[in-house]
Amino acid sequence: SGSSTEMDFDEQTRFMMNEADHTYRSHRWRKLLLEAFLRYLQLKAEGGLSSNPRHLIDQVNREFGKTILVNWHTAIGLHRLGAPFKAFKLDQYFTDKAQTVAKNWWRLYTCRARRADAIIRTPFNGQERAKLLENILDRQLDLAQLEAQGFITSIFPLDARDKIERTDDGHVGDPSGLITTWGLPDDASLIQKGMAFVRGMCMHVPLDEVRNYYGERIAFYFALVDMIRKWLVFPGIVGIIAYFVQVTVYYDPRTELAPRLRVISDLFYACFIAIWGTVMLERWKRREAVLAFHWGQRGIGQAEITRPRFIGILRRSPVTYADGEVYYSPWYRARWQALSVFLLVSLGTCEAIGTVFTGRLRGAWVRDQWPFHERAQMITAIIEDIQMTTCGKIGYIMSVWLNDRENYRTETQYINGLIAKVVCHELWNRFHLYFYVAFVKALREGCVMTVDGRQQLVEPEDMRGRMCYEEVGLQVTTVLCVEFAKNAIELFKPIFATHWTNRFRPTPEVLAVDEDRGVARMSHFCQIAMEKPLYGRSLEIDGTFDDYLEIMRLLGHFTLFSLVFPLAPAMGFFLLIVEVRVDGFKLFELVRRPLPRNAEDIGHWFYVLSAISWTSMFSNSGLVVFTLGAFDSPPGYFGDLPRWVYFVFLSGALCLFKTGAMLLIDDCPWRIRIAEAHHEWVRDRVDEFDKPHDDKPLGVEEVDVGALDLTVDDANAGQFRDPGDFGITVDRILRRMKSIKRRNTKTKTQGGQSKSIRNFLHSSSSNAETQRP
């Protein structure tokens, strides 16, 4: 499957002494340590080899009333157990020796069999089984090509019991973290469901359960958003303070020098936001390494296969001399890449022309006192947002089309190429307006400002070198308010789309449900899944792409131009709370279960974050120096020097801090490096111990394709299954049956009325024909 499987070596962990907390301070401590160790050995002898070392360590520490013995993970500073992952090999599992020894190496998961009273123990969890099955299909069918040609609409795994219930030992049957955090009660009113939705916003995202059910790629997205949301608390508090200072200490940048308190507040906030972005990014790199380690994804990106849609000519490999290598000339790809640059630059130029035209429209509207000129800034800001949204959609569609033509070999290369196109265009589309208004518009067209309570156009010569501070702030505020509205649309759009589609969808002819026993056949569960929309755009572009793009846009507003509206981080904090809840609810309730995907990190999205962080150094420095005039002179507070000197000094200091943080803060924590080295040693020992006696690999059974039964079963075929095996409650099945029966009754009633009307019209027509001479 391209992924490794988790071993159960955390159960075999031996205790160690933490060199930092448990040093040999005295003879008394050494004696106490020896007594604890002897007590541990005594308990181990009493319990046998099957006793859990962690439980024994906890028991010894409780008996002595203090932490004396610690396991290996605690000794190196890991806050949670991290088991080794190893490539799974059949010849090390299905052997006579494996029946007694080798199976102990692997962590086994509980899986429900088709029989209600049967349980299967397997070394693969739910998302790994889905990966294995997809890999088997990929070896036989070109799924992506079949989808592109229209032979299949989609491929996806059905929901499983893991979605609503826990299956780990000791907690079998308990509600899962997914349904607790993202689900809604079935037997509740609309108000109660709304309250449950709001309560879910305050719950912690169960990252491990998201990973075990939806895969690592989706889990990394929620981990990133959850961390950004938590880290926005600090700039949110500082931003609220800076906003109140801006409101209370107001001054006219054209005629007044900035008060000292305002200078200190704005300068501190700008530097804080720039530094916050740097520290948050470095913290995420470490968090990313820890999650990849615990999920067994370190180095997983090296085991990537060729995309099914990759095309080329067959040739002999110049490396291995093997025939059948698919080759595509880089020069052909370079031509499409050049076309991509030309088309996207042309689109960006049109967007810039539209921005300049809207700015001039705003100025003419206020200057000539057209109707509603008091709302000219707000109306034109909404026009700008509509332009950005429309051009963003056009650029997205264009980028996908061009990226398909560039014919990348691997899925990672394909996604990275798409990220480069979409993000570069989207960042230009969203933020070129702010740069134009903040640093250029005042010099060319003047600014619309509030003077004596009225909107007026201030000409460039009257601005005295100051920038359009008020227009930038209003634009940022408008965009953030629109983002709140988009979140609501994102939530209700699938709900209304599903409801509207169900109204006009023909009801199933065969229900395949036994309402008395609360069970249904496989066809019913397949129908429920098919009625939901796909998560994403295709097999290659899943829903995380659009979600990541939305987060990057929001983060740009928080870091690049939030100085003109310091409440942006506080608004972003609540916006991301809603975003996580909406994305989780959409994934859990409204869309089909996506195919799980491996991921070592967030990919090229990290470079987008880094680019935004670097840009924020210069944008915040420019806002402080040029737009707000914090260093203006005379008389000034910082000396009589040109503005560009202060800009270079401030941005250089911030960049120097960022570079130092990148060099000093290790991307991977030292405890993870130690654990990886130890796990590598464990894997080598297991391979040495469990080496098969013969070098013959397991035989692969030949399959006769002609003997395969490809008949599509009838809807009533197969046995009745428990809805819980497919992540659905019995109450939901019964409510669905009531809805289908109600629609059937309504359809029959409407059909009877339509038939009566047709008969009446037909009889009237016949009478008319009879009376006609």
N, C-alpha and C positions, 0 to 999 in steps of 0.2 A: 504493500500500500504506500510505500515511500515514507512510512513513519515507523518509529520504534515503539516497543511495547514495554510497559512499566513492570519492573521486577519488584519482588516483595522483600527486598533486603532490609527495609526499615524494621521488619519484624525480627531480623537477625542481628540488630544493632547491639553492640556491646557498650557498656558505660565507659566514660572517660572522665578525667578531672579537668575542669576548666582552669587553664593556667592563669587567667585573669582574676577569677573570683575564689579559687580554691588552691591557694599556694600553701606551701609547708611553713606556716607562720610559727608553729611551736610544736613541742613534743606532744602536747595535749591534742592538737589538731591531727597530727599524724596517727595517734592512737585512736582517735574517733573515726578517722577515715578507714583504718584497718578493721575496726569493729563493724563498720557499715559494710565493708567489702565481704567480711566473713558471713554477716547476716544475709547478704545477697546470695552468696554461694549456698548457704543453707536452704534458702527458699528455692533456689534453682534446683537443688537436689531433690527437694520434696515435690516440686511440681513437674520435674522431668524436662526433656528437651522441648516439649510442646508449650511450655509456659512462655508468656510474653515478657521479654526483658523490660519493656517500658513500664508494664504494670508492676513488676518486681522492684524496679528503681523507685517508683512512686510510693510503694508500700514501705520500703526501707526509709525513705525520707520522712514519711508520716510518723513512723515509729520513733525516729530520732528527733522529730520536731524542727528540723531545718534541712535545707537543701545541701546534701553532701555528695551524692552521686548524681551525675548527669549523663545523658546519652551523648553519642557522638555528634549529633546535629546541634545540640545545645552548646557543646564544648567549642564548636567553631563559630557559633553566633547565628545559626539558622533558627528562625522563629517558628518554622514548621518543618515537618519531616519531608525529606526529599529523596525519593527512591531512585535507583539507577534505571535507565532505559537502555534496552538492548534490541538489536535487530532480531526479529523472531524467525527461527528456522525450524522447519518441520522435522528435519532429521535429528534435532535435539529435543523434540517434544514427543513425537509418536514413535517411541522405541520402547523396548522392554525395560531398559534402564530408566526411562523417563517416568514410567508408571510408579516407580518407588522414590526416585530422587529428583529428577529434573523438573517435575511439575512444582516442586517446592520453590523453585527459583522465581516463578512467575506469580504476580498478583492476579487472583481470579475474581471475576465479576459475576454477579448473579443475573441470569437472563431467564425470562419466562419462556417455557415451551408452549406448544399449541395446547397441550393438555393442561387443564387448570391446576392439576395436582403435581405437575412435573416442573423441576427446576434444573436449569443448565448452568454449569460453572465453566466459564470461558476466560482466557487471558486477554480478551478484547472488550473494551467498553462499547457503548452504543455508537458513538461517532466513529470509532475505529472499524466496527463491523460495516458501517455504511461506506467508509473509504475502501475497504476490501472488496465489497460487492461492486462498487463503481469501477474499481481497477479491473475486476474480472470482465465487466461489460466493455470497458475501454479496449481490452485486448482483442475483443471480437468485433466490435462495432465502432465506427467513427461517429460518435454521438453528436459532436459539434457540427460536423458536415451534414448529418441527417437533419439537424435542427435548422441549419442554414438553407437547406433545400426544401424545407417544409414537410418532411416526412414524419417528423415527430414535433410535438408542441413543446414539451419539456420533459425533464427527467428529475425526479426528486424522491427522497425516502419518505415513507409514511411516518407519522408520529408514533412514538412508543410510550411504554409505561413510565420510562424515566422522566417524561415531561411533567407528570403530575404526582409521581410517588418516588420516594427514595428506595433504592435497591441495595444499598451498601449494608454490610453486616451490622446488626444491632439496631438498624433504623428502617428495616423493611416495612413498607406500608405507610410510613409517615409522609406527610405532604412535602413535596420537593421545594427547594428554594425558588425555582422558577415560577411555580404556581402561587407561592406565597408572595413573591415580589411583583410579578407581572400579571397574574391572572385576576379574574373577577368572579365573584360568587355567582353560581347558576340560579339559585332560587332566591333572587333579591330584586327589589324594585329598581327603577332607574336612578332614583336619588341615592339608594344604598350603594349601587355600583359606582356612582360618581364619587361618593365618599371613600369607597375602597380604592378607587383610582388615585385620589389625592393622598391617601395614606401610603400608597406604594411609592410616592415621590420621596418619602423620608427613609425608605428602607435601603439597606446596603445591597449593591449588585452582587449576586452570587457568582463570582467569576469562574470558580472551579466547575460549578454545575453548567454554566454557559459553555465552557470549553468542552466538558464531557458530552454535551448534547448537540451543540451547534458547530463545534470545531474551533480551532485556535484563531483563525482569521477574525471571526466575529467576536471572540472573547477579547482579543487585543484592542478592537475598536472600543468596546465598553470599558476596558481598563483605562484607555487613554482619556475618554470623556469623563470618567469618574474621577481621575486624578486632576484634570484641569478644573473640574467643578470644585473640588476641595481646595485647590490652590487659589481659586479666585476669591476666597474669603479675605485674604490679606489685601490685595489691591482694591477689593470692594470697600473695605473699611477706610483705607487711605483715600480712596476716591470720593467717598461721602464727605470726609473732612475737607478735601480740596474743593469740592463743589460748594460747600457752605462758605468757604473763604472767598470763592469767586463771586458768590451772590452778595455777600456782605461788603466785600472790599471791591466795589466796582469802579472802573475808571475808563475814560475814553482813550483808546490807544493813539488816536490821531493828535490829540492836544495835550494829554497828560502823561507824566512819567509814572511808571508802575510803582505803587506803594511797596515798601520794603516787605511787609507781610505777604503780599500777593506774589512778589518775586520769589520769596523763599518757598511758599506753598507750591507754586507751579513748577519751580525747578526741582524740588524734592519729589513731586509726583512723577514728573517726566523721567527722572533718573530711576525712581523706584520701579516704574513700569518696565523700563528697558532691562534693569537688573533682574527683575522678577521673571521676565521671559527667558533670560539666560539660565538662571538657577532652576526654573521649572523644567527646561529642556534637559539639563544635565541630570536632574532627578529622574526624569522619565527614562533616560537611557539605562540607568541602574535598575529601575523598576522593570523595564523591559527584559533585561538580562535575567533577573530573578524569576519572572514568570516563564520565560522560555526554558529555564533550567528545570523548574518544577513540572512543566508540561512536556518535557522531553523533546524540545524543539531546537536545541542548540545544534547548529550545523545541518538542520533539516533541509535548508535551501539548496544544498549541494546535490541532493538526490532528485533532480527534476527531469521530467521526460519531455519529449517533443510534443508541441501542440497538435491536436488532431487536424486543425485547419491549416497547418503549415504545408505549403506546396513548393515544389521545385522539380529539378531534374535528378535522375539517378546517376550516380557516378561511383567510382572506386575511391574509398577513403584514402587520402594521402598520408594518414597516420598509421592506420592498422591494415591497409590494403584490402579491407573487406568490401565486397560489392554491396550495392543497395543503399548507399548513403544518400540522403536527400539534400541537395545543394541548391541554394538560392543566391544569386549574385548580389553582393553588397552595393554594386553600382545601380542596380534596378531599385533597391530600397532607397538609395540616396536621392534618386530622381523624385520619388514620392515624398520623401522628407523635405526636399526643396519646395515642392508644390504645397506641402502643408504649411511651411513657413510663410510662403507668399500669400496664401489664402487667409491665414489667421492674422497676418500683419495688415492685410487689406481690410479685414473686418474690424480690427482694432482702430485703424485710421477712420473708418466710418463712425465708430463709437466716439472717438475724440471730436470729430466734426459735429456730431449731435450734441455733445456736452457743451461745446463752445456756443452753438446756436441756442441751446436752452438757457445758458448764462446771459446771453444778449437779450433773449426774450424776457427774462426776469428783470433786467435793468430797464428795458423799454417799457415794460408793464408798469413799473413803479414810477418812472420818470414822467410818462404821459398820463398817469392817473387813470388807467383803464378801469373798467368795472372789477370789483373785488381786488383792487390793488393792495389792500391791507393783507390779503392772503396770498399774495403773489409768490412769496418764498415757499410757503407750504405746498402750493399747487405745483410749482415747478420742481420742487423736491420729489413729489410723487411721480411727476413725469419722468424725472431722471431714474427713479427706481424702476418704473415700468420699462424704460429703455434698457436698463441693466439686466432685468429679468428676461426680456425678449432676446437681447443679443446673447445672453448666457445660454439660452436654449439653442439658438442657432449655432453658436460656437461648439456646444456639446455634441450636437448631431453631426456637425462637420468634422469634429475631431475623431469621433468613432468611425465615420466612413473612411477618413484618411488613414487612421491607424490600422484598419482592416486591410487596406491596400499595401501597407508597408510590410506585411507578411513576416511577423516575428516568429522565431523558432520555438521559444518556450513561453509559458503563460506569464512568468514573471517579467520577461522582456516586453510582452504585449501590454501588461498592466502598467509597467513603468513608462512605456512610450505614450500610453493614453494619459497617464498622470501629467507627464511633461506638457502635453498639448492643452489639456483641459485646464490645468492649474495656471499655466502661464497666461492663457487667455482670460480665465476667470479673475485672476488677481488684477490684471490690467483693466478688465471690464468694471470691476467693483471699486478700485481705488485710484484710478487715474483722475477721476472727478475730484477727489479730495486734494490730491497734489496740485491740480490745476487751480482750484478755488483758494487753497491755502497759500500758494507761493507764486502764482502767475496772474490770476484774474485781476487783482488790485492794480497791477502795473499796466494792464492793457485796457480794461473796461471799467474799472472802479468797482465799488462794493455797495450792496444794498444793506443799509444799516438803520437801526431805530434811533432817530434823533427827535428828542422832545416828544416821545410817545408816538411818532409817526414814521412810516417806512419811507425812506428817501434814498436816492441813488447818489452816492458820493463819487465824484469824478476822480480819476487817477491822480491828478495834480494836488487834490485836497487830502489824499490819503497819507502823504508825507512818509512814504516808504513802508507803511504798515499794511498788513494783509487782511483778508476777509475772514476775520475770526467768527463773526456771528453766523455767516452763511455756512461755514464748515460745521459748526456745532449743530445747527438746525438739520443739516443733511444727515449727520451721524444719528441724531435722535430719531429722525423719520425712518431711516433704514432699520434700526433696532426695533422700532414699533412694528414695522412691516414683518420682521422676522418672527415676532411673537404671533402675528396673525397667520403666518405661514405654518407655524407649528400646529395651530388649531386646524388649519386646512389639511395638513399632513395626517392628523389623527382622524378627522371625520371623513376625509375623501374615500379611503377604502371601505369605511362602514356604509356610507351612502351608496358607493358604487356596488358593493355586494348586495345591499338591500334592493337597489334599483334593478340589478341584473336578475335577482331571484324572482322579482315580480313578473318578469317577462320570459324567464326560463321555463321550458316545459317541465312539468312535474314528472318524476320517475315513474315508469310504468310498473316496475317491480321494486317494492320497498325493501325486501330482504331483511326484515326486522321482526323479531319476536318480542312484542311489547310486554307480554306477561312476565317473561324471564329477564327482560332488559338486555338482550343480546342481539347481534346482527351479523350478517355475513360480510365477507371481505369486500364485495362490490359496494356495499353501503359506505364503508370507510373510504374507499377509493373515490366515490362520488363526492363525499364531503371535502376531501383534499382538492379535487379538481375544481370545485366551485370557488376556491380561494385564488387570488392573484399570485403571480410568481414573485419571489423575493429578488428583485433586480431586473436587469434588462435581458440577460441571456445566460447561458451556462458559464461564460467567461467573465461577464461583468455582473457581479452580484450586488446586493443592496448596500454593502458596506462602502462601495465607491461613492455613491451619492451622499451617504452619511458623512464620510470623511470630508468630502468637498464642502459640505455645509459647515462642519466644525472649523475648517480652515478659514472660511469667510468670517465666521464669528470671531475667531481668534485674531484675525487681522483688524477687526474693528476694536477689539479690546486693547491692542498693543500699539497700533500705528497712529491713531488719531483720537484716542480717548482723552487726551489732555484738554481738548475743546469741549468735551462732555464727560467729566470724571465719573458720572454715575454709570457709565457703560460697563465697567467690571461688575458692579453690583447687579445691574440688570442682567448681565451675562450669567451670573451665578444662578439666578432664578430661571433664566432661559435654558441653561444646561440641565437643571433639575427636571424641567418639563421635557427637554429633549431626550434624556435618558429614559424617562418613563414612557414617552410616546414611542420611541424606537423599540423598547422592550415589549410594550403591549402590542405593537404592530407585528413584531416577530413571533410573539407567543400566540396571538389570537387571529390575526387578519391575513396572514400570508402562508403559503406552503412552507413546509420545513425545507430549508436550503441544504444543498450538499455540503458537508463539512470539508474544510480545506486546511491544510497544514500552513503554518506561518511561524517563522523565527522572530519576526518583528513586524512593524507596521509598514515595512518596505520604503518606497520612495516618498511616502508621506512624511517621513522624518526630515528629509531634505527640504520639504516645503515648510515645515515648522522652523527649521534652521534659517531658511531664507527670510521668513517673516520676522524672526528674531533679529537678524542682522539689519534688516530694513528699518525696524523700530528704533535702532540706535540713531539713525540719521533723521528719521521723520520727527521724533520727539525733540531732537536737538534743534531742528529747523523750526518747529512750532515755538519753542522757548525763545529762540533768538530773533527770528524774523516775524512771526505772526503775533506773538505776545509782547515782543520788545523788552524782554527782561534785562538785557544788557545795553539798552540804549544810553547814549550820552550826547552832550552834557546835560545835567551834571553827572548822572549815572552813579551806580554803586560799585562798579568793577573797573573803572578806568576808561579813558578816552581812546578806544581802539575801534577799528572797523568791525562791522558785524561778522564778516566771514571769519575773522580771527577767533571770535568766541565760538562760532559754529564748529570750526575745525578742532578747537581745544576740547569742547564738550563731547562731540561725537568721537574724537580720538580717545578720550578718557574712558568712555563707555565701551568702545571696541577693545581697548586694552584690558579692561576688566573681564569682558567676555572671553577673550583669548586666554587670559590667565586661568579662568574657571575651567575652560576646556582642557587645559594642560594639567591642572592640578587635580581635578576630580576624575577619578578612574571610572571608565564607562561600565566596567564589570566589578562588583564588590569582591574583595579578596576572599571572603568566605565562599563565594560561588566558585572561584577558581580552585580553591582547596577541595571543595566537594566534587567538582568535575574531575580533578586528578584522582581522587579516591574512587569515584565511580568507574573511571577507566581501568584502574587496578582491579576492581571487582569484576568487571566484564572479562578481563584477561584471565582471571582465576577461574571464572565460570567456564570459559571456552576451553581452558586446559583440563578442567575436571570433567567436563561433559563432552569431551571429544568422542565421536562415535568410533567404535572398534573397527568398522570397515569404512572404506572411503566411498562406497557406493551410495549415491544419492537416492532418495526415495523415488520410486518410479511414478511416472505421470500417466494416468489412465487416458487412453485414446478415446475420444468422443466421436461417435458417428453422427454427423450433422443430419443425415437423412433420417435417423431414428428419433430425432427430437420432435416432441409433440408441440406444435405451435398453434394449436387450436385455442381460440378465445372462449373461455368458459362462459356459461350463462350466468345471469345475475343471481340466480338461485342456487348456483353450484357452490360446493364447499360447505364446511361446517360453520355453526354459529360460534362467534367469538365474543369474548368479554370486551366491552368498549374501552376498559382501562388499559388493555394491551396496545391500544392505538392512541393513548393520550387523551381520551374523551370520557367524560362522566356519563353515567346512565341518565341523569336528569337532562343533559343536553340532547341525548338521542331521543328521549321522549318528547321534549319540546320541539325538536325538528320534525318528528312525526306529526304532531298537532299542526304545525305550520303547513306541512305538505297536504294534509287532509283538508285544511281550511282553504288552501289554494285550489285543490281539486273541486271542492264544493262551489267555490266562486266561479271557477272555469265552467263547470257544468251549468250553473245558473245563467252565466253570460251566454253560453252556447245555446241554451234553450230559448233565451230571449232573442238572440240573433236568428235562430231558426224560425221563431214565430213571426218576426219582422219580415224575413225572406218569404215565408208562406203568404203573409198578408200582401206584400208587394206583388208576389207572383199572381195571387187571386185578383188583385186590382187590375193588373195588366191584362189578365184573361178576360175580365168583364169589359174592359175598354175595347179589346179586340172584337168581342161579341157584339157590342153596340155600334161598332164602326160600320157605316154603310158600305 
